Amino acid sequence: MTQTPDERDVETRAQLLPEEQAGGSDAPRDQAEAILEESLERTEDPEGTQHSSTQTPG
């Protein structure tokens, strides 16, 4: 089971950088939470997620 990202981490990552602000985002908090959830999943189960993630080395 994947952990839920820390609320403080989500809020921090939801703050857009200037180049992200220029591109726009409809839901930066939702995007940050989704990215952190995927990262936690890859961290917890690198072998199990390797086939579906280009971020997991292998």
NORPERA-V877725 format. One record per residue. N is the residue number from 1. PHI is phi as a letter, one per 20 degrees, with the letter a starting at -180 (NA if undefined). PSI is psi in whole degrees, 0 to 359 (* if undefined). D_FIRST is the distance of its C-alpha to the first C-alpha in whole Angstrom. Layout:
((N,PHI,PSI,D_FIRST) (N,PHI,PSI,D_FIRST))
This chain:
((1,NA,132,0) (2,f,138,4) (3,f,161,6) (4,e,135,9) (5,f,149,12) (6,f,134,15) (7,g,321,18) (8,f,321,21) (9,f,318,19) (10,f,312,19) (11,f,319,22) (12,f,315,24) (13,f,340,23) (14,f,346,24) (15,f,117,27) (16,f,142,29) (17,f,162,31) (18,g,318,35) (19,f,330,34) (20,f,323,31) (21,f,321,33) (22,f,322,36) (23,f,334,34) (24,n,155,32) (25,b,129,29) (26,f,333,28) (27,b,69,25) (28,f,325,24) (29,f,316,22) (30,f,319,20) (31,f,316,20) (32,f,317,19) (33,f,317,16) (34,f,318,15) (35,f,316,16) (36,f,323,14) (37,f,315,11) (38,f,321,12) (39,f,316,13) (40,f,320,10) (41,f,316,8) (42,f,324,12) (43,f,319,12) (44,f,329,9) (45,b,67,10) (46,f,321,13) (47,f,321,15) (48,f,336,12) (49,d,356,13) (50,g,321,16) (51,f,335,18) (52,d,4,17) (53,c,127,17) (54,f,351,21) (55,e,342,19) (56,e,117,18) (57,f,153,21) (58,r,*,22))
